[in-house]
Amino acid sequence: MRGLLTSETFRFHHLGVAVAALPAAIPVYEDLFGYRLLSGPFEDPIQKVAVCFLAKSADDPFCIELVAPLGDDSPIAGVLKKGGGAYHTCYECLDLDGELARMKSKRCLLLGDPVPAVAFGGRRIAWLYTPTRQLVELLEAE
């Protein structure tokens, strides 16, 4: 699931879309948009979500991550109360710690320390808000 190269060390990985339940959402994306399931579903107890990844093909540089809550205390429950839909972009980076420092120096707000993610085989992720209030996920490259 590689994406569009935006620099030597930083590339687009996926668009995150909040949905109420993966089993109901996956067929909609397949039927309406021609996407297919690439990986998952995965349950991530650290993030309190279930996720899966969809694209037109394995070579498609644009990947969608469907994200559903695992319970009422999931952060996605709040996103869904506001209507759900696209809510974050993810970028893969070679030096996660370096990119976090760079983004913090540009007034981005780090929402927590990096944590391992089930959907990425334990690679670390971190969440930030940009100065324009966009939610961004950074993913440690393989």
C-alpha positions in Angstrom: 0.0 0.0 0.0 2.5 2.6 -1.2 1.2 6.1 -2.1 2.1 9.1 -4.1 5.6 10.4 -3.4 5.5 13.9 -1.8 9.2 13.9 -0.9 12.1 11.5 -0.5 11.0 10.6 3.0 7.3 11.5 3.3 4.5 10.1 1.1 0.7 10.0 1.1 -0.5 6.6 2.4 -4.3 6.8 2.8 -7.5 8.7 3.5 -9.3 7.7 6.7 -13.1 7.5 6.5 -15.2 7.0 9.7 -18.0 4.5 9.3 -20.4 3.0 11.8 -19.6 -0.7 10.9 -17.2 -2.2 8.4 -19.5 -5.1 7.2 -22.1 -2.6 6.1 -19.6 -0.1 4.6 -17.3 -2.3 2.6 -20.0 -3.5 0.1 -21.1 0.2 -0.5 -17.6 1.2 -1.5 -17.3 -1.9 -3.7 -20.6 -1.3 -5.4 -20.6 2.5 -5.8 -16.9 3.2 -6.4 -15.4 -0.1 -7.6 -13.1 -0.5 -4.7 -12.0 -3.8 -3.4 -10.8 -5.0 0.0 -6.9 -5.0 0.1 -6.4 -5.9 3.8 -8.2 -6.4 7.0 -10.5 -6.0 8.8 -8.2 -5.6 11.8 -9.2 -4.8 15.4 -6.9 -2.4 17.1 -7.5 -2.3 20.9 -5.0 0.5 21.4 -6.8 2.8 19.0 -10.2 1.3 19.9 -11.2 0.8 16.3 -11.7 -1.8 13.6 -10.1 -0.9 10.2 -9.7 -2.2 6.7 -8.1 -0.9 3.5 -9.7 -0.5 0.1 -8.4 0.5 -3.3 -9.2 -0.1 -7.0 -6.2 -2.5 -7.2 -3.1 -3.4 -5.2 -1.2 -0.9 -7.4 -3.6 2.0 -6.8 -1.7 4.9 -5.1 -5.0 6.1 -3.5 -6.1 3.9 -0.6 -9.1 4.4 1.7 -9.0 3.2 5.3 -12.5 2.5 6.7 -12.5 3.1 10.4 -15.3 1.8 12.7 -15.5 2.1 16.5 -14.9 -0.9 18.7 -17.1 0.6 21.5 -18.7 3.8 22.8 -15.3 5.0 24.2 -13.7 4.9 20.7 -12.5 8.2 19.3 -14.4 7.4 16.1 -17.7 7.5 18.1 -17.3 11.2 18.4 -16.5 11.6 14.7 -19.6 9.6 13.8 -21.8 11.8 16.1 -20.7 14.7 13.8 -21.7 12.8 10.7 -18.6 10.6 10.0 -17.0 10.5 6.6 -13.5 11.5 5.6 -11.7 12.9 8.6 -7.9 12.2 8.4 -5.0 11.8 5.9 -2.1 9.5 6.6 1.5 10.0 5.4 4.2 7.3 5.6 7.6 8.6 6.6 11.1 7.0 6.9 12.0 8.9 10.1 8.8 9.1 12.3 10.6 10.8 15.2 12.3 13.3 12.9 9.0 14.2 11.1 7.2 14.6 14.4 9.9 17.1 15.5 9.7 18.9 12.2 5.9 19.1 12.3 5.8 20.3 15.9 8.3 23.0 14.9 5.7 24.1 12.3 3.0 24.6 15.0 1.4 21.1 14.6 0.0 19.7 17.9 1.1 16.2 18.7 -1.9 14.3 20.2 0.1 11.6 21.9 3.2 9.5 21.8 3.7 7.2 18.9 2.1 3.7 19.4 2.2 0.4 17.5 -0.7 -0.2 15.1 -2.2 -3.7 14.5 -3.1 -2.9 10.9 0.5 -2.0 10.0 2.2 -5.0 11.6 3.2 -3.1 14.7 4.7 -0.1 12.9 4.2 3.0 15.0 1.7 5.7 14.2 1.2 9.2 15.7 -1.6 11.7 15.4 -1.3 15.5 14.9 -3.5 18.5 14.3 -2.2 21.0 11.8 -2.5 24.8 12.4 -5.5 24.7 10.1 -7.1 22.0 12.3 -6.7 19.0 10.0 -6.1 15.6 11.6 -3.0 13.9 10.2 -1.7 10.4 11.0 2.0 9.7 10.5 3.0 6.1 9.8 6.5 4.7 10.3 7.8 3.3 7.1 8.8 -0.4 6.9 
